[in-house]
């Protein structure tokens, strides 16, 4: 029966990505053998349900350390037996049983912290007996350093346990040195054996520390790289919502951001007859056409250094002159308006009905800023916004209507035509102008 790891396991998150080298490289194996190997691979990377994602690094580190300890103590059974020390040989048989039990705790139930404590006491007891029988010069005491390192590498929620293990190891180390090593007379019958043990124990202890330090260092490196990547994604997402200068200010403070600008130019564009068109085509087609049109408008806003404010249904709002104040924003917005008329024609695909837009532009003072704490946006308020909206709604399809204030600011390169006085809702009669294009001599220049 196939092994079924927990729903939160690494295997389940990557089930579709696990490579199957046996299927590719060993076609001579029977399907049952290949399935057995696949199950073993899945079992090896699966994580018990009780291990939270935050603790998986600790889980794999502790599992590796316990397998290393199991292998080391298994070897010591035969080493001590060959040296005629039956007591320590039997002790290592018991130690092997403890490490097997620890591995079962970790692998079966995810009881990593319990396994750390059990392993710490095994090491303390084992080194006590080793120093009691052999003395200080064999290097068994250095394994206490491994326990101290592990105690602080693990994700103990309560620091009482690692501090307690640190004190226990420190006290034991000093006790072994000043007292336990003298309890029995130790005759160094063969200094070569003592040196071999010393080198083996020091090398093993340092190797375990190096491996576990590397595991944690690599995990930290990957975590930092992932954090940096996520931060870049968050930055890009934030910059898609807010201007860069406003995003920087928002990260530095949480208070309301609101700025007054004496001169801004606001543009409203609305797709003519889109509501009626939406009733004739599918929702997917509606969204697809709007997306093509608005993406083209976004590109134009970037080209002219303008600030897209928002879209409301099939209406598009863009402005210039803020948040970074500059001259010439009326010219930039007007140039974009003309290009929008061309862009919407280019967005038409084969078989689709043509779209047209009404565009209205007005220049004047406004307040822009960010309000709220959820789903915040950079917005602009004031009579300038209302007037620009009225310029659009009172305009004609395929044409750009300017207020008198905007028309007065345009450079000679633009061609304008006086429309005359128009009744504007909420504003009364206003003199407006049509923006008809650019002068050829200025375009060529």
RONU-939808 format. One line per field, with one value per residue (C-alpha): x, y, z; residue number from 1. Coordinates in nm, 2 decimals, decimal comma. Each point is the difference from the previous one (the first is absolute). Last residue first. Example, Ala and Ser with C-alpha at 12.3 -4.5 7.8 and 13.67 -1.06 7.14 Angstrom:
RONU-939808
px <- (1,37|-0,14)
py <- (-0,11|-0,34)
pz <- (0,71|0,07)
pos <- (2|1)
END
This chain:
RONU-939808
px <- (1,10|-0,23|-0,27|0,04|-0,04|-0,30|-0,20|-0,13|-0,36|-0,37|-0,02|-0,35|-0,07|-0,23|-0,17|-0,21|-0,37|-0,11|0,22|-0,22|-0,07|0,19|-0,19|0,24|0,14|0,21|0,17|0,32|0,24|0,34|0,31|0,30|0,36|-0,05|0,02|-0,31|-0,06|-0,30|-0,18|0,02|-0,16|-0,27|-0,10|0,09|-0,21|0,17|-0,20|-0,08|-0,35|-0,12|0,05|-0,24|0,10|0,37|0,01|-0,22|0,25|0,28|-0,22|-0,05|0,37|0,09|-0,26|0,20|0,13|0,28|0,06|0,29|-0,16|-0,05|-0,15|0,00|0,15|-0,19|0,11|0,28|0,06|-0,08|-0,16|-0,08|0,06|-0,08|0,02|-0,29|-0,01|-0,29|0,02|-0,29|0,10|-0,06|-0,02|-0,02|-0,19|0,21|0,04|0,38|0,14|-0,04|0,27|0,16|-0,31|0,02|0,36|-0,06|-0,25|0,22|0,29|-0,19|-0,08|0,37|0,11|-0,26|0,12|0,36|-0,08|-0,21|0,29|0,25|0,15|0,09|-0,12|0,08|-0,33|-0,12|-0,02|-0,18|-0,32|-0,16|-0,35|-0,15|-0,37|-0,13|-0,09|0,19|0,37|0,25|0,26|0,25|0,28|0,17|0,36|-0,09|0,11|-0,13|-0,34|0,01|0,08|-0,29|-0,23|0,10|-0,06|-0,34|-0,10|0,12|-0,15|-0,33|-0,02|0,09|-0,24|-0,29|0,10|0,01|-0,34|-0,16|-0,12|-0,33|-0,08|0,35|-0,05|-0,29|0,22|0,29|-0,20|0,29|0,31|0,07|0,31|0,07|0,31|0,13|0,26|0,15|0,09|0,00|0,06|-0,11|0,14|-0,17|0,16|-0,18|0,22|0,17|0,35|0,33|-0,15|-0,27|0,26|0,20|-0,32|-0,10|0,34|-0,03|-0,36|-0,25|-0,19|0,24|0,29|-0,15|-0,01|0,36|0,11|-0,19|0,16|0,34|-0,06|-0,11|0,33|0,20|-0,18|0,07|0,37|0,00|-0,17|0,24|0,30|-0,15|-0,06|0,36|0,13|-0,22|0,12|0,36|0,00|-0,15|0,28|0,28|-0,13|-0,02|0,34|0,15|-0,14|0,12|0,35|0,03|-0,12|0,22|0,31|-0,04|-0,08|0,31|0,21|-0,12|0,05|0,36|0,07|-0,04|0,01|-0,12|-0,09|-0,31|-0,06|-0,37|-0,18|0,25|-0,18|-0,32|0,13|0,15|-0,05|-0,32|-0,15|0,11|-0,16|-0,31|-0,05|0,03|-0,22|-0,28|0,03|-0,04|-0,29|-0,18|0,05|-0,13|-0,31|-0,08|0,01|-0,37|-0,11|0,29|0,08|0,32|0,33|0,05|-0,02|0,18|0,31|0,00|-0,05|0,29|0,23|-0,08|0,16|0,33|0,01|0,08|0,35|0,20|0,23|-0,25|-0,03|-0,07|-0,26|-0,15|0,05|-0,20|-0,26|-0,06|0,01|-0,29|-0,21|0,03|-0,04|-0,32|-0,13|0,04|-0,16|-0,31|-0,03|0,05|-0,25|-0,26|0,06|-0,04|-0,32|-0,10|-0,22|0,14|0,33|0,10|-0,11|0,11|0,34|0,02|-0,09|0,28|0,23|-0,09|0,04|0,35|0,08|-0,10|0,23|0,26|-0,03|0,05|0,33|0,09|-0,04|0,18|0,32|0,23|0,14|-0,16|-0,33|0,05|0,05|-0,28|-0,27|0,17|-0,10|-0,36|0,04|0,13|-0,27|-0,28|0,16|0,01|-0,36|-0,10|0,18|-0,18|-0,34|0,08|0,09|-0,30|-0,25|0,18|-0,04|-0,36|-0,09|-0,16|-0,20|-0,16|0,09|-0,31|-0,10|0,32|0,23|0,05|0,33|0,12|-0,35|-0,04|0,34|-0,10|-0,33|0,18|0,24|-0,29|-0,18|0,32|0,02|-0,37|0,04|0,28|0,35|0,15|-0,10|0,27|0,09|-0,33|-0,23|0,27|0,08|-0,35|0,02|-0,24|-0,17|-0,37|0,02|0,17|-0,23|-0,11|0,35|0,10|-0,27|-0,31|-0,25|0,18|0,18|-0,19|0,21|-0,11|-0,15)
py <- (6,89|-0,21|0,00|0,38|0,07|-0,24|0,17|-0,25|-0,12|0,11|0,10|0,14|0,30|0,10|0,32|-0,07|0,04|-0,12|-0,21|-0,27|-0,15|0,18|0,21|0,06|0,33|-0,01|-0,30|0,18|-0,21|-0,10|-0,11|-0,09|0,09|0,35|-0,11|-0,05|0,21|0,20|-0,31|-0,15|0,29|0,03|-0,36|-0,25|-0,26|-0,29|-0,16|-0,35|0,00|0,35|0,19|0,09|-0,31|0,06|0,37|-0,08|-0,25|0,26|0,25|-0,24|-0,08|0,37|0,07|-0,21|-0,35|-0,22|-0,37|-0,23|-0,32|-0,19|-0,34|0,01|0,28|0,30|0,31|0,06|0,34|0,26|0,34|0,21|0,34|0,05|-0,15|-0,18|-0,28|-0,20|-0,30|-0,19|-0,34|-0,21|-0,38|-0,18|-0,33|-0,32|-0,24|0,04|0,18|0,36|0,12|0,22|0,22|0,05|0,10|0,28|0,18|-0,06|0,16|0,33|-0,02|-0,08|0,32|0,19|-0,14|0,08|0,36|0,07|-0,15|0,25|0,10|-0,24|-0,11|-0,35|-0,13|0,16|0,22|-0,25|-0,21|-0,32|-0,13|-0,28|-0,09|-0,34|-0,10|0,25|-0,01|0,17|0,27|-0,06|0,25|0,16|-0,04|0,03|-0,35|-0,15|0,15|-0,13|-0,35|0,01|0,11|-0,31|-0,22|0,17|-0,09|-0,36|-0,06|0,15|-0,23|-0,31|0,08|0,04|-0,31|-0,21|0,15|-0,12|0,24|0,18|0,15|0,14|0,19|0,20|0,09|0,08|0,26|0,26|-0,10|0,27|0,21|0,24|0,22|0,21|0,28|0,13|0,35|0,12|-0,34|-0,08|-0,31|-0,27|-0,31|-0,11|-0,15|-0,34|0,12|-0,11|-0,26|0,25|0,26|-0,24|-0,11|0,36|0,07|-0,32|0,08|-0,24|-0,32|-0,15|0,12|-0,20|-0,31|0,05|0,06|-0,31|-0,21|0,14|-0,08|-0,35|-0,05|0,14|-0,23|-0,29|0,09|0,04|-0,34|-0,16|0,15|-0,10|-0,36|0,00|0,12|-0,24|-0,30|0,13|0,04|-0,36|-0,14|0,20|-0,09|-0,37|0,01|0,17|-0,27|-0,27|0,14|0,05|-0,35|-0,16|0,20|-0,08|-0,36|-0,05|0,18|-0,22|-0,31|0,11|0,06|-0,37|-0,11|0,34|-0,11|0,19|-0,02|0,04|0,29|0,26|0,07|0,06|0,29|0,32|-0,08|-0,19|0,25|0,29|-0,15|-0,10|0,35|0,14|-0,26|0,04|0,38|-0,01|-0,25|0,23|0,30|-0,21|-0,11|0,34|0,18|-0,08|-0,02|-0,23|0,02|-0,21|0,16|0,09|-0,35|-0,14|0,21|-0,09|-0,37|0,00|0,16|-0,29|-0,22|0,14|-0,20|-0,32|0,12|-0,30|0,20|0,05|-0,35|-0,34|-0,17|0,31|0,21|-0,24|-0,05|0,38|0,04|-0,25|0,17|0,35|-0,13|-0,19|0,30|0,22|-0,25|-0,03|0,39|0,03|-0,28|0,18|0,31|-0,19|-0,19|-0,02|-0,30|-0,28|0,13|0,19|-0,25|-0,29|0,16|0,05|-0,37|-0,10|0,24|-0,16|-0,35|0,09|0,15|-0,33|-0,19|0,27|-0,07|-0,37|0,07|0,24|-0,28|-0,26|0,20|-0,26|0,24|-0,19|0,03|0,38|0,03|-0,24|0,19|0,33|-0,05|-0,01|0,31|0,19|-0,12|0,09|0,34|0,07|-0,11|0,22|0,30|-0,04|-0,02|0,30|0,21|-0,11|0,08|0,33|0,12|-0,12|0,21|0,30|-0,23|-0,15|-0,35|-0,18|-0,14|-0,20|0,11|-0,19|0,02|-0,36|-0,15|0,14|-0,15|-0,33|0,00|0,07|-0,28|-0,24|0,11|-0,07|-0,34|-0,07|0,13|-0,24|0,13|-0,01|0,36|0,12|0,35|0,17|-0,18|-0,02|0,37|0,10|0,37|0,14|0,30|-0,11|-0,09|0,32|0,14|-0,36|-0,11|0,30|-0,09|0,20|-0,26|-0,26|-0,28|-0,30|-0,31|-0,21|-0,34)
pz <- (-3,56|-0,22|0,27|0,05|-0,38|-0,02|0,27|0,25|0,03|0,04|0,37|0,01|0,22|0,28|0,12|0,31|0,07|0,34|0,22|0,16|-0,34|-0,27|-0,26|-0,28|-0,12|-0,31|-0,17|-0,07|-0,20|0,12|-0,19|0,22|-0,07|0,12|0,36|0,21|0,31|-0,12|-0,11|0,34|0,17|-0,27|0,06|-0,26|-0,19|-0,17|-0,28|-0,12|0,15|0,10|0,32|0,28|0,21|-0,05|0,09|0,29|0,14|-0,05|0,20|0,28|0,03|-0,01|0,27|0,25|0,07|-0,11|0,08|0,10|0,10|0,33|0,00|0,38|0,22|-0,11|-0,19|-0,25|-0,17|-0,25|0,04|-0,31|-0,17|-0,37|-0,35|-0,18|-0,25|-0,15|-0,23|-0,17|-0,13|-0,30|-0,06|-0,33|-0,01|0,02|-0,28|-0,03|0,30|0,11|0,23|-0,27|-0,02|0,38|-0,04|-0,25|0,22|0,30|-0,19|-0,01|0,37|0,08|-0,18|0,20|0,33|-0,08|-0,12|0,32|0,21|-0,14|0,33|0,27|0,35|0,10|0,14|-0,22|-0,31|-0,22|0,03|-0,13|0,03|-0,21|-0,03|-0,10|0,35|0,22|-0,08|0,23|0,05|-0,28|0,07|-0,30|-0,12|-0,37|-0,09|0,32|-0,06|-0,36|0,12|0,24|-0,28|-0,20|0,30|0,04|-0,35|0,00|0,35|-0,10|-0,30|0,20|0,29|-0,24|-0,20|0,32|0,11|-0,32|-0,27|-0,07|0,34|0,03|-0,33|0,16|0,29|-0,23|-0,20|0,01|0,19|0,25|0,05|0,28|0,01|0,29|-0,02|0,32|0,12|0,36|0,15|0,35|0,17|0,21|0,16|0,31|0,27|-0,02|-0,04|-0,16|-0,24|-0,11|-0,08|-0,22|-0,18|-0,06|-0,17|-0,21|-0,12|0,15|-0,12|-0,24|0,22|0,28|-0,21|-0,11|0,36|0,12|-0,28|0,09|0,37|-0,10|-0,18|0,29|0,24|-0,23|-0,01|0,38|0,04|-0,24|0,19|0,34|-0,12|-0,13|0,33|0,19|-0,20|0,00|0,38|0,02|-0,22|0,18|0,35|-0,10|-0,15|0,31|0,22|-0,23|-0,04|0,37|0,07|-0,26|0,09|0,37|-0,06|-0,22|0,25|0,28|-0,21|-0,09|0,37|0,06|0,37|0,11|0,35|0,13|0,37|0,07|0,16|-0,13|-0,34|0,20|0,21|-0,15|-0,37|0,01|0,23|-0,21|-0,31|0,20|0,13|-0,35|-0,16|0,27|-0,03|-0,38|0,03|0,24|-0,23|-0,29|0,20|0,17|-0,34|-0,06|-0,36|-0,07|-0,37|0,01|-0,07|0,37|0,14|-0,30|0,07|0,37|-0,09|-0,25|0,26|0,23|-0,27|0,10|0,32|-0,18|-0,08|0,10|0,24|0,27|0,15|-0,14|0,22|0,18|-0,31|-0,21|0,27|0,03|-0,37|-0,04|0,27|-0,14|-0,36|0,09|0,20|-0,30|-0,24|0,23|0,01|-0,38|-0,07|0,21|-0,21|-0,32|0,08|-0,37|0,07|-0,22|-0,13|0,31|0,26|-0,21|-0,04|0,38|0,06|-0,24|0,18|0,34|-0,13|-0,13|0,34|0,17|-0,23|0,07|0,37|-0,07|-0,17|0,28|0,25|-0,21|-0,02|-0,16|-0,25|-0,28|0,18|0,03|-0,38|-0,08|0,19|-0,10|-0,36|0,09|0,21|-0,30|-0,24|0,25|0,07|-0,38|-0,03|0,29|-0,15|-0,34|0,17|0,21|-0,30|-0,20|0,28|0,09|-0,36|0,01|0,30|-0,17|-0,22|0,31|0,09|0,15|-0,34|-0,04|-0,28|-0,33|-0,17|0,07|-0,03|-0,35|-0,10|0,16|-0,19|-0,33|0,07|0,07|-0,32|-0,20|0,15|-0,08|-0,36|-0,07|-0,04|-0,35|-0,07|0,23|-0,10|-0,07|0,24|0,26|-0,03|0,10|0,08|0,25|-0,15|0,02|0,36|0,10|0,26|0,09|0,05|0,21|0,24|0,09|-0,11|0,20|-0,17|-0,16|-0,05|-0,29|0,09)
pos <- (445|444|443|442|441|440|439|438|437|436|435|434|433|432|431|430|429|428|427|426|425|424|423|422|421|420|419|418|417|416|415|414|413|412|411|410|409|408|407|406|405|404|403|402|401|400|399|398|397|396|395|394|393|392|391|390|389|388|387|386|385|384|383|382|381|380|379|378|377|376|375|374|373|372|371|370|369|368|367|366|365|364|363|362|361|360|359|358|357|356|355|354|353|352|351|350|349|348|347|346|345|344|343|342|341|340|339|338|337|336|335|334|333|332|331|330|329|328|327|326|325|324|323|322|321|320|319|318|317|316|315|314|313|312|311|310|309|308|307|306|305|304|303|302|301|300|299|298|297|296|295|294|293|292|291|290|289|288|287|286|285|284|283|282|281|280|279|278|277|276|275|274|273|272|271|270|269|268|267|266|265|264|263|262|261|260|259|258|257|256|255|254|253|252|251|250|249|248|247|246|245|244|243|242|241|240|239|238|237|236|235|234|233|232|231|230|229|228|227|226|225|224|223|222|221|220|219|218|217|216|215|214|213|212|211|210|209|208|207|206|205|204|203|202|201|200|199|198|197|196|195|194|193|192|191|190|189|188|187|186|185|184|183|182|181|180|179|178|177|176|175|174|173|172|171|170|169|168|167|166|165|164|163|162|161|160|159|158|157|156|155|154|153|152|151|150|149|148|147|146|145|144|143|142|141|140|139|138|137|136|135|134|133|132|131|130|129|128|127|126|125|124|123|122|121|120|119|118|117|116|115|114|113|112|111|110|109|108|107|106|105|104|103|102|101|100|99|98|97|96|95|94|93|92|91|90|89|88|87|86|85|84|83|82|81|80|79|78|77|76|75|74|73|72|71|70|69|68|67|66|65|64|63|62|61|60|59|58|57|56|55|54|53|52|51|50|49|48|47|46|45|44|43|42|41|40|39|38|37|36|35|34|33|32|31|30|29|28|27|26|25|24|23|22|21|20|19|18|17|16|15|14|13|12|11|10|9|8|7|6|5|4|3|2|1)
END
